[in-house]
Amino acid sequence: MAAETTKLVSILLKKYQVYAVDVKNQRNSEAQFNFQLLENEQLRFDSDFFDILLSHHVIEHVNDKTKHLSEIKLILKNSGLAYLGYPNRDSPFMAGHVGNDKLLSFQEL
């Protein structure tokens, strides 16, 4: 988990229940949040589960961006808030990221 994410999680844990998902388990042994190891874009949570969902620098690594956004829409409550952070697609650091040539929005779903 990136340092900025670790800091954010430590702040959120003071007041909220925190869930994290990843394709690799890179948690430290002292992690105090719920973790699910993923095999694909499917998020294994009930519909309307989350009040707030953070997807920080994930979508540029996902093969099926439509599926990723659909899963977020499914597990986020109607009154929920989603934050999707992603790098500037024109940045040289983005070269080679999966699907960097296409942007999607909830309106397209």
C-alpha positions in Angstrom: 0.0 0.0 0.0 1.4 3.4 -1.0 2.5 5.7 1.9 -0.3 8.3 1.1 -2.9 5.6 1.2 -1.6 4.2 4.5 -1.8 7.7 6.0 -5.4 8.1 4.7 -6.5 4.7 6.1 -5.0 5.5 9.5 -7.1 8.7 9.7 -10.3 7.0 8.5 -9.9 4.1 11.0 -10.3 6.5 13.8 -14.0 7.0 12.9 -15.0 4.5 10.2 -14.9 0.9 9.2 -12.4 0.5 6.4 -12.3 -2.1 3.6 -9.5 -2.5 1.1 -9.2 -4.6 -2.0 -6.1 -5.4 -4.2 -4.7 -8.0 -6.5 -1.7 -8.4 -4.2 -1.6 -8.6 -0.4 0.9 -5.9 0.5 -0.5 -5.0 3.9 1.8 -4.8 6.8 1.2 -7.2 9.7 -0.4 -4.4 11.8 -3.2 -3.5 9.3 -6.5 -3.0 11.1 -8.9 -3.0 8.2 -10.9 -5.6 6.3 -9.0 -6.8 3.2 -10.1 -8.8 0.2 -7.8 -10.3 -2.4 -9.2 -9.8 -5.9 -8.8 -12.1 -8.9 -10.5 -9.8 -11.4 -12.6 -6.6 -11.6 -15.5 -8.0 -9.7 -15.8 -6.5 -6.2 -17.4 -8.9 -3.8 -19.6 -6.6 -1.8 -23.4 -6.4 -1.5 -25.2 -3.8 -3.6 -25.6 -0.4 -1.9 -22.9 -1.3 0.7 -20.7 1.8 0.8 -21.3 5.4 1.8 -17.9 6.5 0.5 -15.7 4.7 -2.0 -12.1 5.6 -2.9 -10.5 4.3 -6.0 -7.1 5.9 -6.0 -4.8 5.2 -9.0 -6.6 2.0 -9.8 -8.5 2.5 -13.1 -5.4 3.0 -15.2 -4.4 -0.6 -14.2 -7.7 -2.2 -14.9 -8.3 -4.2 -18.1 -12.1 -3.7 -18.2 -12.8 -0.1 -17.2 -16.5 -0.4 -17.9 -16.7 -3.3 -15.5 -14.7 -1.4 -12.8 -17.1 1.6 -13.0 -20.2 -0.7 -13.1 -19.0 -2.5 -9.9 -18.4 0.8 -8.2 -21.9 2.0 -9.1 -23.4 -1.3 -7.9 -21.8 -1.3 -4.4 -22.1 2.4 -3.8 -25.3 3.6 -2.0 -27.4 5.9 -4.1 -26.6 8.8 -1.8 -22.9 7.7 -1.7 -19.8 9.5 -2.7 -17.2 8.0 -5.0 -13.7 9.4 -5.5 -11.7 8.2 -8.5 -8.1 9.4 -8.6 -6.0 8.8 -11.7 -2.9 10.3 -13.3 -2.9 12.7 -16.2 -3.3 10.4 -19.2 -0.9 12.7 -21.2 1.9 12.2 -18.6 4.9 10.2 -19.8 4.5 8.1 -16.6 1.2 6.8 -18.1 2.9 5.2 -21.1 2.0 1.5 -21.2 -0.9 1.6 -18.8 -3.8 -0.6 -19.8 -6.5 1.3 -21.7 -4.9 4.7 -21.4 -6.5 5.6 -24.7 -10.1 5.5 -23.5 -11.9 7.4 -20.7 -15.3 6.4 -19.4 -17.8 8.1 -17.1 -20.9 7.0 -15.2 -23.0 8.6 -18.0 -21.8 6.0 -20.4 -22.9 3.1 -18.2 
